[in-house]
Amino acid sequence: MLRICIVGTPPKAEQYYQVFKEIAEVVAIVENDFDYARKFVETYHLPVYPTYRDALREVNFDATLVLVPPTLRYRVLQEIISDGRHALVDAPITDNLETAIRICNLAEYQGVLLSVAHLKRFNPAVLKAKELLEAGETGRLLSIHSTILTPGRFPDALDAFAPEELDVFRFIAGVDIGRISVIVAQYGRIATASVHFINDVAGVMHLGCQSATSIEEVFINCEAASLLVDYKTQDVFKVLSVYSDVDRELELPEELKKEKYEIQKENPVKLIARNFVDALTKGVRPLITGYESVRAMEAYLAARHSANTGALVRLR
């Protein structure tokens, strides 16, 4: 069984521990905060060490889950990967593009797996939509339209939502973003991004916080049938226009027909853990590698630059 060490124990660590313990063996925790450390010792009876090196001296393990703050991830991942251990890291890989690329290059050189936990990509509804697109059930992809509105009082809508949303856009389109333009309003509480992919697919993101409405969905516009994905409920709908000859003769407006797909709803954290373990034990392709996560980071930084300057930013 794969042996896992968890480095850093913010509240997410307990959630990851609960899913990892079903499919792997969690053998150590690395945390120097006394209260967090004591909780894991007393509640889960796991050994806790102040540093990664301390854990490695006492316990042997195959892979590491890294949950320390982004500013600390470069140093921690560099040590782990240089030691030949596989790593699953919470997104983003590090706090800047240069060090993130260095970590990806190091993982490739060492021949270890570096996977990144992008929660929205592992949403079962997003995975189902991608499956339908690849199966050809919807026809050619034309555009992607995302709406994220939340009552949450985030200081900046683009910072709060764009990193994950741009990763979903790239995942759905299956290609890189060529250029991006962003307009912000309401002191950053509203952001609208226009995205153009290198295969001529178009995308629009409308992001807002401090809203009276809570909406988290993406509409995938295709030639034969479109898809509506609800992030919150994990539902996927096929959307078709119904317009008969009689309707046309009577000049009646066309109706939209929504068909709901049956999918298995799951906690994305569980899918992240399972994909990581299966990639190492069964040869399953990791859903997102370090380099793919870097592409999403590049897109977000381009969006941030466009929002700050008002310029159209070209990536490819």
N, C-alpha and C positions, 0 to 999 in steps of 0.2 A: 504494500500500500504506500502511496506517495506520502512523504513526510513534509509537513509544512511548518514554517516559522512565521509568526505574525509580528511585523515590526511597526510599532506605534499603535496605541489603543485608544483612539477617539471613540465616540459612541458607535461608529460604523464597525469597529472591530468585533463587537459582540455579535452583530448581525452576520458578519462573515464567518465567525467562529461556528455559529449554529449551523450554517449550511456546509462548511468545510468538514465538520466532524462526521457528517453522514457519508462522505465520499473519499475522505483522506484522513490522515492522522496528524492532528495539530500537536506538535511536540514542544513548542516553546513560544514565549511571548517576550518581545523586547520593548521595554517602556521604563523611563526613569521618573515618571510622575508617580509618587507614592500611593495616592488614592486609587488611581487606575490599576496599578500593579497589585495592590492588596485585594481589590475586587476580583481580579482574575485568579489569584491564589486561593482566596477563600470560597469563591463561588464555583469555579471550574477546576480547581485543584491542578492548575498548570504551573510549571516553573516559569518565573519571570526574571529576566536579566536586564541590567541597565544599558548594555550595548550589544550590538550584533556580534562582535568578537567574543564577548563573554558567553553568549549563547552557543556559538560555534565550538568553543573549547569544551563545553559540557555536553552538547547534544549534536548528533549528526542529522542533517535534513537535506532534502532534495531541492526545495523551492521556498520562496519567500513572498509573502503578501506585504506590500509596502504601503502604509497609511500615514506616514509622517507628513507634516505640512509641506507644500510645494517647494518652499525655500530650502528645505533640508534634503530633498529627494536626490539631488545630484550626488552629493557625498555618499549617501546611504546606498543608492543603486550602484555607484561606481565600485564600492567595496564588495557588495553582494555578487555582482556580475563578474568582477575580476576573480572572484573566488570560485567561479564556475557554477554558481547556483542560478536556477531559473527564477524569474520574477514576474509577479502580477502587481501592477501599480495602479493606484487610483488616478484618474485623469485630473490634471494634466501630468505628463511624465515628470517635468520639472517646472520651474517658474519662468524659464525663458527658452527661446527656440534653439540657441546655440548649444546649451548644455543638453537639451533633449536630443538633438542630433548626435552629440558625442556619445550619449548613453546607448542610442540605437546602434551606432557603429561599433561600440564596445561589445554589445550583445552579439552582433553578427560575427565579430572577430573571435569571440570566446565560444561561439557555437551554442549559445543558450537561448531559451525562449524568453522574450520580453513581450508580455501582453498587457493591455491597458483596459481598465474598467470604465467604459463609457456606458452609463446606465441606460440611456435612451436607445442605443443601438440594440441592447439586449431586451428591450420591451417586446413581449411575445407578439403584440400587434404589429410592430415594425418588422419583425422577422417574418411574419405571415405575409405582409405586403410585399416584401422582397421576394419571397418564395413565389407568389402569384405573378410578379413581374417577370421573373426568370423563366417561369413555366409558359409564358406567352399568353396568359389568359386575358390580359388587358390590352394587348396590342402595344404599339410603340409608345414609350414615355415621351410626353410633350413638355410638361411643366410640373413644378412642385410648389405648393402654397401652404405655408405654415402660419398658424395663429396661436400665440401664447399670451394669454391675459390672466393676470392673477392679482388678488387683493394684497399679496405680500408687499411689504414696504422695502423693496430692494433699492439701494442708492442709484443703480444704473441697470436698465433693462438689458442692454447689449452684453454687459459683463455677466449678468445673472443667467442668461438663456442662450446666447449665441454659440458658445463653445460646443455644447451638446447638440444644439439644433443643426449647426453646420456639419457636424459629424454624421447626423442622420441624413442630411441632404446628400452628402458624398456617398453614403452607403446605398441609398435608394437609386441615385443616378449611376453609380458604378464607375464614375470617372472623376477627374480632378476639376476644380473650379478654375475658370479662366480669368474672370474678372468679377469685381464686387463693388457695389456702391451703397452707402448707408446714409440715411437722414435721421437725425434725432430731434426730439421735441420735448417740451415739458421738463426741461432741465435733466434730460436723460431718461425720464420715466417711460418714454415712448421711443421706439426705434423701428424703422422700416428698412429692410435690406433687399436690394435687387441683385440676384446672383445669376451669373451666366456660366454654364459648364462648357468644356471644350468640345463636347459633341452637339452643341447648340440647344440643349435642354435649358429651359429658363426656370428660375426659382424666385419666390418672394417670401420673405419672413416679416411678419408683423408681431412685434414684441412689446408688451406693456406691463407695468406693475402699478400698484396702488389703484387698481381698477375695481369697479363694483361687480364685474363679471369674471368668472373663472372658466376659461376655455383653454384646452391644451390639445390641439389636433393638427393633423397635416392632411391636405387634400392632394392626391396624386393624380394628375390629369393625364389620361392616355387616349389613344385613338379609338379603341374598341369599347373600353369600359374604364371608368375611373374608380379610385379607391379612397375612402375616407377612414383615417386612422385616429382613434381617440386614445391618447396616451394614458389618460386617467383611468378609464374603464377597461382598457386593453381590448377594445372592440374594433373590428375591421368590417367595413361595409363596401359592397360593390355598388356603384352609383351609375344608373343608366337613364338615358332619356327615352321616355315612352311617347311616341308620336305616330298615330295611325293615319291611314289615308283619309278616313272620315274626319279626323281632327284637322287635317290639312285643308280639306274642302270647307269645313266650317270655320276655318281660321282661328281655331282654339289654341291656346298656349300649350306647349309640350309639358309633360309632367315628368318629374324625377322619381325613379323607382330605386329604393334602397334594399339591398339584400345583405343580411348579416351572415358572416362566416362563423362557423363553430370552431373555436380555437381553445387550446388549453392555456388558461391564465396562470401565470406564475410570477413569483418575485424575481425581478431581473438579477438581483444579487445571486440567487441560486443558479441561474443560467450562466452567469459570469464564472462562478466557481466551477461548475460542471464542465464548461468549455475549456477552462485552463487545465483541469485535471485530465480530461479526455485527450487534450492535445499532447500531454506528456506521457500518458499511459497507453493510449489507443491510436495515436497518430492522426487524430482528428485535426483538421485545419483550424488554427485559432481564428476567431471571428474578427479580431482586430489586433494587429501587431504594432510595435513601437513606431515603425515608419509610417503606418497609416494614421496613427494618432498625431504624428508630427504634421501631416498634411492638414488635418483638422485645425491644429494650432496655427499653422500658416494662414489658413483662411480666416480664423478669428482675428489674428493680428492685422491682416489686411482690412477686415471690417472695422476694427478699432481705428486704424489710420484714416480710413475713409470718413468715419464719423467725426473724427477730430479736425479734418481738413476740408471736408466737403468734396474731395476728389474721387474720381473713378480709379480704383486700384487694380492693376493687372497682375495676376499671379503666374500665368503660363503664356 
